[in-house]
Amino acid sequence: MAKLQPVRGTKDLLPEETRRHRHVEETARRVAELYGFGEIVTPIFEFTEVFKRTLGDTSDIVTKEMYTFADRGDESLTLRPEGTAGVARAFISGGLQQQLPLKLFYRGPMFRYERPQKGRQRQFHQVGVELLGVETPQGDVEMIALAAQFLGALGLGERVTLELNSLGDAESRAAYRDTLVAYLSGHRDKLSEDSRERLERNPLRVLDSKDEGDKRVVADAPLLSDSLNAASKAFFDQLLAGLDAVGVAYNLNPRLVRGLDYYCHTAFEFTTTDLGAQGTVLAGGRYDGLIGQMGGPPTSGIGWAAGVERLALMLADIPDPARPVAVIPVGEAAQGVALTLTQQLRAAGVAADLGFSGNLKKRMKRANGVNARIAVMLGDDELARGAATLRDLDSGEQSEVPLDQVAARLMEKDA
């Protein structure tokens, strides 16, 4: 029989790694709550059409990376490759238009079939936020400030760089599309097959190509910023002024784009070189046309998502978990008392470990193994006096405490 292994691109998160992931997620949730965001949990799978509408039939995610399957009712379902589509669908199907402006935070696993690498798996995890119903640049400022504060709270503020660009409004993008098509058509023979197809259907997607030949062509392509109209320039100027006012530093990157038509105005990424080649750890943008494209009411939106695995890799030391106390019965008579006392401690909110078997030496070894701070020792002498011996495992100091006062004494030490 073949040796059982996790599926390629998936991995088991053991307690230490899970703790780092949880630290990233809880930090994101905590900071999002400071900005008034509430948490939403959408299903892990949706009707495939949800993602085809939002990501586009020509995107790499839809054509190459989605995990799509037919269920027993012959419905086409897809494991979610990203979080925004599900939130937008929930907004429409849940009739949430009356609650605008809406601030939503999410976290959870996503799924993409791509080559596994450091910090990137086929099942991966994201945290993200979506702001719906705010048309002004102030919404963009708040979302980017939230992202910066989140990364700063993780201790990564000095290790990431904010890259920023304007995609302009629909009129600006239409003008740029014409200019871009004219340029790319002159270099058609140098483009990959995928990009030649995109040139006909969605030319802005060529700018996102990972093909090296395409990158060389794109390097000399006209800039979208040269096609911005007055309204788009004014929007971007207000965004930059807002970021300056709240102290968020940024680098302008005119090559930063989004290929889908519903994106507009602000596009941004926080990047790092700490994971090897420059990589994105958090990315976002404004998508005022998305919900309308999905069949909902015209609704402005802006959001971002961050990869938990990549951020967890960048973390230095994170706060240690609470150190437990070790309850150590010595002799058969102490076993029942130790079990009762351990449960009393846990009920009082004191983390407690009770070894299931072993002599004193083995139990002390286990206490050190779980990084216990105090050993609560119960022997025949202590039981005769209705007491327990508390030994500080760092200093070696010990004292005898009545059994009915053990929990209170340990809670005092926690304070």
C-alpha positions in Angstrom: 0.0 0.0 0.0 1.3 3.4 -0.9 2.4 5.7 1.9 -0.3 8.2 2.8 0.8 11.8 2.1 -1.1 15.1 2.0 -2.2 16.2 -1.5 0.5 18.2 -3.4 0.2 21.8 -2.5 -1.5 21.2 0.8 0.1 20.8 4.2 -0.8 20.1 7.8 -0.5 23.0 10.2 0.9 21.7 13.4 0.4 23.7 16.7 3.4 26.0 16.4 2.7 27.0 12.8 -1.0 27.2 13.6 -0.2 29.7 16.3 1.7 31.9 13.9 -1.2 31.8 11.4 -3.7 32.6 14.2 -1.6 35.5 15.3 -1.8 37.0 11.7 -5.5 36.4 11.5 -6.3 37.7 14.9 -4.2 40.8 14.4 -6.0 41.5 11.1 -9.4 41.1 12.8 -8.4 43.3 15.8 -7.1 46.1 13.6 -10.1 45.8 11.3 -12.5 46.2 14.3 -10.7 49.4 15.2 -11.9 50.7 11.8 -15.5 49.5 12.3 -15.3 46.3 10.2 -17.5 43.3 11.1 -16.6 39.8 10.2 -18.3 37.9 7.4 -18.0 34.1 6.7 -18.9 33.0 3.2 -19.1 29.4 1.9 -15.8 27.8 0.8 -17.5 26.9 -2.5 -19.8 28.8 -4.7 -21.6 28.3 -8.1 -18.8 28.5 -10.7 -20.6 31.4 -12.4 -19.8 33.6 -9.4 -16.1 33.5 -10.2 -16.4 33.5 -14.0 -18.4 36.7 -13.7 -15.9 38.4 -11.3 -12.5 37.0 -12.6 -13.3 36.9 -16.3 -13.3 34.0 -18.7 -9.8 34.8 -19.9 -8.1 35.1 -16.6 -5.4 32.5 -15.6 -7.4 31.8 -12.4 -10.5 30.8 -14.3 -8.8 29.0 -17.2 -6.0 27.2 -15.3 -6.3 27.5 -11.6 -9.8 26.9 -10.3 -10.9 23.7 -8.6 -14.2 23.2 -10.3 -16.5 20.1 -10.0 -20.0 18.9 -10.6 -22.0 18.0 -7.5 -24.6 15.2 -7.3 -27.2 17.6 -8.6 -25.0 18.3 -11.7 -24.4 21.9 -10.6 -21.0 23.3 -11.4 -19.3 24.4 -8.2 -15.9 25.9 -7.5 -13.7 26.1 -4.4 -13.2 29.8 -3.8 -9.9 31.1 -5.3 -10.3 34.5 -3.6 -12.6 36.2 -1.2 -14.1 39.3 -2.9 -16.4 37.4 -5.2 -18.2 35.6 -2.3 -18.6 38.8 -0.4 -20.1 40.6 -3.5 -22.4 37.6 -4.0 -23.5 37.8 -0.3 -24.2 41.5 -0.7 -26.5 40.8 -3.6 -28.2 37.7 -2.5 -28.5 38.9 1.1 -30.2 42.2 0.0 -27.6 44.3 2.0 -28.0 47.5 -0.1 -29.9 49.2 2.8 -26.9 48.8 5.0 -24.5 50.9 3.0 -21.8 51.9 3.7 -20.8 48.4 4.6 -17.5 47.3 6.1 -16.7 43.6 6.0 -13.7 41.6 7.2 -13.0 37.9 6.2 -10.5 35.2 6.7 -10.1 31.6 5.6 -8.8 29.1 3.1 -8.7 29.7 -0.7 -7.8 27.2 -3.4 -5.8 27.6 -6.6 -4.1 24.9 -8.8 -0.7 26.4 -9.3 2.9 25.3 -8.7 3.6 25.1 -5.0 6.4 27.3 -3.7 7.6 28.9 -0.5 4.7 30.8 1.1 2.3 29.6 -1.6 0.2 26.5 -1.5 -2.7 25.2 -3.5 -4.8 25.5 -0.3 -3.8 28.8 1.2 -5.2 31.3 3.6 -6.1 34.9 3.3 -7.4 37.8 5.4 -9.2 40.6 3.6 -11.5 43.6 4.0 -14.1 45.1 1.7 -15.6 48.6 1.9 -18.9 48.9 -0.1 -20.8 52.0 -0.9 -18.1 54.7 -0.5 -17.4 56.6 -3.7 -14.9 59.2 -2.4 -11.1 58.9 -2.1 -11.5 59.0 1.7 -12.5 55.4 1.5 -9.3 54.5 -0.3 -7.2 56.3 2.2 -8.9 54.5 5.1 -8.4 51.1 3.5 -4.7 51.7 2.8 -4.2 53.1 6.3 -5.9 50.0 7.7 -3.5 47.8 5.7 -0.5 49.7 6.9 -1.6 49.6 10.5 -2.2 45.8 10.2 1.3 45.2 8.8 2.8 47.5 11.4 1.0 45.6 14.2 2.7 42.5 12.9 6.1 44.2 13.2 6.5 44.3 9.4 6.0 48.0 8.8 9.7 48.7 8.0 10.0 45.6 5.8 7.2 46.3 3.3 6.8 49.0 0.6 3.5 50.4 -0.6 3.3 50.5 -4.4 0.5 52.8 -5.7 -1.1 53.7 -9.0 -4.2 55.1 -10.6 -6.3 53.1 -13.1 -8.5 56.1 -13.8 -12.2 56.0 -14.5 -14.0 54.2 -17.4 -13.3 57.0 -19.9 -9.6 57.1 -19.0 -9.2 53.3 -19.3 -11.1 53.3 -22.6 -8.6 55.8 -24.0 -5.7 53.9 -22.7 -7.0 50.6 -24.1 -6.9 52.1 -27.6 -3.4 53.3 -27.1 -2.3 50.0 -25.6 -3.8 47.9 -28.4 -2.1 50.0 -31.0 1.3 49.5 -29.3 0.8 45.7 -28.6 -0.4 45.1 -32.1 2.9 46.4 -33.4 4.7 43.7 -31.3 2.1 40.9 -31.8 4.8 38.4 -33.1 6.7 38.8 -29.8 3.8 38.0 -27.6 2.9 34.6 -26.1 -0.1 32.7 -27.4 -2.1 33.6 -24.3 -1.3 37.3 -24.7 -2.2 37.3 -28.4 -5.6 36.0 -27.4 -6.0 38.5 -24.6 -5.1 41.3 -27.1 -8.4 40.6 -28.8 -10.6 40.1 -25.7 -9.0 42.0 -22.8 -5.7 43.7 -23.7 -5.1 45.1 -20.2 -4.5 41.5 -19.0 -1.4 41.4 -21.2 0.2 43.8 -18.6 -0.2 41.1 -15.9 1.5 38.4 -18.0 4.2 36.3 -16.3 5.7 35.3 -19.6 9.3 36.7 -20.0 8.8 37.6 -23.6 5.6 39.5 -22.8 7.4 41.3 -19.9 10.0 42.6 -22.3 7.2 44.0 -24.6 5.3 45.4 -21.8 8.3 47.2 -20.4 8.1 49.8 -23.1 4.3 50.0 -23.3 2.6 53.4 -22.9 1.7 54.3 -19.3 -1.9 54.4 -18.2 -1.2 57.6 -16.3 -0.7 59.4 -19.6 -4.3 58.7 -20.4 -5.9 59.9 -17.2 -8.6 62.6 -17.6 -9.0 65.6 -15.2 -11.5 63.8 -12.9 -9.2 60.8 -12.5 -6.2 63.0 -11.8 -8.2 64.9 -9.2 -9.3 61.6 -7.5 -5.7 60.4 -7.3 -4.4 63.7 -6.0 -7.0 63.6 -3.2 -5.9 60.1 -2.4 -2.2 61.1 -2.2 -3.0 64.1 -0.1 -5.0 61.9 2.3 -2.1 59.4 2.6 0.3 62.2 3.3 -2.0 63.5 6.0 -2.2 60.2 7.9 1.5 59.5 7.4 1.4 56.5 5.1 4.5 56.4 2.9 4.2 55.2 -0.7 6.0 54.7 -4.0 4.2 55.5 -7.2 4.4 52.6 -9.6 2.9 53.4 -13.1 3.2 49.7 -14.1 0.9 48.5 -11.4 -2.4 47.6 -13.1 -5.5 45.4 -12.8 -6.7 43.7 -16.0 -10.5 43.6 -15.3 -12.8 46.3 -16.5 -14.6 46.8 -13.2 -11.4 48.0 -11.5 -10.9 51.7 -11.4 -8.9 54.5 -9.8 -6.8 53.0 -7.0 -4.6 50.0 -7.3 -2.0 49.2 -4.6 0.3 46.5 -3.3 2.5 46.1 -0.2 5.7 44.3 -1.4 8.7 42.8 0.3 12.1 41.4 -0.6 12.4 39.4 2.6 11.0 36.3 0.9 13.6 36.2 -1.9 12.6 38.0 -5.1 10.2 41.0 -4.6 6.9 39.5 -3.7 3.5 40.9 -2.8 2.1 40.2 0.7 -1.0 42.4 0.5 -2.8 43.7 -2.6 -6.0 45.7 -3.2 -7.9 48.1 -5.4 -11.1 49.9 -6.2 -13.8 47.9 -8.1 -16.8 50.2 -8.6 -18.1 48.1 -11.5 -18.0 44.7 -9.9 -21.4 44.3 -8.1 -23.2 45.8 -11.1 -21.4 43.4 -13.4 -22.6 40.5 -11.2 -26.3 41.6 -11.6 -26.6 43.7 -8.4 -27.2 47.4 -8.1 -24.4 49.8 -9.1 -22.3 49.9 -5.9 -18.8 51.3 -5.4 -16.3 49.1 -3.6 -12.7 48.9 -2.6 -10.9 46.0 -0.9 -7.6 44.2 -0.2 -6.4 40.7 0.7 -3.2 39.4 2.3 -1.7 36.0 2.2 -1.4 34.5 5.7 1.3 32.0 4.8 3.6 34.7 3.5 3.1 37.0 6.4 3.6 34.1 8.9 6.9 33.4 7.2 8.0 37.0 7.8 7.1 37.1 11.5 9.8 37.3 14.1 9.0 35.9 17.6 5.4 36.0 18.4 3.9 36.1 22.0 4.3 32.8 23.8 1.2 31.0 24.8 0.2 31.1 28.5 2.5 28.8 30.5 0.5 26.2 32.3 0.9 24.8 35.8 1.7 21.2 36.2 -0.3 19.2 38.7 1.8 16.3 40.0 0.3 13.6 42.2 2.8 11.5 44.1 1.3 8.2 45.1 -2.0 6.4 44.4 -4.0 8.3 47.0 -3.3 11.7 45.3 -4.6 10.7 41.9 -8.2 11.5 42.5 -7.5 14.7 44.4 -5.1 15.8 41.6 -7.8 15.2 38.9 -10.4 17.2 40.9 -7.9 20.1 41.5 -6.8 20.2 37.9 -10.4 20.7 36.8 -11.0 23.3 39.4 -8.0 25.2 38.1 -9.2 25.1 34.5 -12.7 26.2 35.6 -11.0 29.2 37.2 -9.2 30.1 34.0 -5.8 28.7 35.0 -4.1 26.6 32.2 -3.3 23.3 33.9 -1.6 20.0 32.8 -2.0 16.7 34.5 0.2 13.9 33.3 -1.7 10.7 32.8 0.9 8.4 34.4 4.5 8.1 35.6 6.6 8.5 38.7 7.7 11.8 40.1 10.8 12.0 37.8 8.8 11.4 34.7 6.1 13.9 35.7 8.6 16.6 36.4 10.2 15.9 33.0 6.8 16.4 31.4 6.3 19.6 33.4 9.5 21.0 31.9 8.4 19.7 28.4 5.2 21.7 28.5 7.1 24.8 29.8 5.1 24.8 33.1 5.7 27.8 35.3 4.7 26.1 38.6 4.4 22.5 39.8 1.5 21.8 42.1 2.7 18.8 44.1 0.4 16.5 46.0 1.9 13.7 48.2 0.7 11.8 51.2 2.0 14.5 53.6 0.3 17.3 51.7 -3.0 15.3 51.6 -2.8 14.7 55.4 -2.7 18.5 55.9 -5.2 19.3 53.2 -2.6 21.2 51.3 -0.5 21.3 48.1 3.1 22.3 47.6 3.6 25.0 44.9 7.1 25.0 43.4 8.2 27.8 41.1 10.0 26.0 38.3 12.0 29.0 37.3 13.4 30.0 40.7 13.0 26.8 42.6 11.1 28.5 45.5 8.2 26.6 47.0 5.5 27.1 49.5 2.6 25.1 51.0 -0.9 26.3 50.3 -4.3 25.0 51.5 -6.0 23.0 48.7 -9.0 25.4 48.7 -6.7 28.4 48.2 -4.5 26.9 45.3 -6.6 28.4 42.5 -6.7 31.9 44.1 -2.9 31.8 44.8 -2.2 30.9 41.1 -4.5 33.5 39.8 -2.6 36.1 42.0 0.6 35.0 40.3 -1.1 35.5 36.8 -2.1 39.1 37.7 
